[in-house]
Amino acid sequence: MKGNYVVVFRDENAEASDPIMAEYGPYQTRLSSTTWILDSVDEAEELREAILARLGKHGTVYVFETSGVAYSTVDSDASTALRTQFPH
């Protein structure tokens, strides 16, 4: 099943996230330096495993379905962007 996901990288992985997320092309939108939203991608666990395979075993990435993401789990820039895209 495809869905929309918010992907959050830890600060130390932010630079490495750019080339990984760029591969999602028109499906990705950058919300902040560490946070992205992906539209119409595969299951969250598969997405997380694919990204971790690229970051290495010490990388950390959090993947949330957009319907369940809490704005407090992302930085303020990403929260603002999410509120714009998904107003209450």
N, C-alpha and C positions, 0 to 999 in steps of 0.2 A: 504494500500500500504506500502510495506517495503522500507526502505532506509538506508543510512549511516548518522550518526549524530555525531557531536562533542558535548560533554557534559562538561560544565565548572562549577565548584563549587566555591563559595566564599571561601577565605582562612579559615575562621572560620568553614567551613563545610568539609574541606579537609579530616580530619581524619575519619569522619563519612562516607565519600564516599567509602572508601576501601571495607567494607563488602557488600555494595549495589552493587557496580560495579563488584565485584568478582562473583556475581550471574549470570552475563551475560556470564561467561565462555569464550569459544573460540570466541565469538562475540566482545569482548572488548580488547582494547589496551590502556595502560596508556601512555599519551604523556608527562605529567609533574605531579607535586604534586597535581594539581587541575583540570587537563584536561584529558579527555578520548575520544577515538573514538570508536563508536559502529557500527558494520557492520550488515546489514540485520535485523533491528529491526522495530517495529511498528511505527506508526505516532509520530511525535515529541511531540504533546500535551499529548498523552497518556503516553509517556515516562516521560515527565516532571511531570505529576500528580503522577505517580507511585513513582518517586524518592522523590517528596515533601511529599507524604504520609509517607515515611520512615524518612525523616529529621525532620518533624514537621512543624507547620505553620510559624515558624520564619526562616526556611531555605530558601536559594536562590540557584537556579540552572538555568543555561542558556543552551538551546539546540539549535544547529544550524544544518541545513542540510549541509553536507560537500560541496555541490556544491555552497553554498552561504556564508560560513563562511569567515569573513575577518580576516586575520592574526592578525590585531591590536586588536581584541577582546579577544585574549588569551595571556598568558605570553610568554616570549621569548623562553623558552624550548619547549613549545607546538608549537609555530610558526615554529621553526626549524624542528620539527618532521613532521608537516603538509606539509611544503615545500618539504620535502624529499618524502612523500607519494603522494603529488599532485603537481608536478612541473608545472610551467607555460609554 
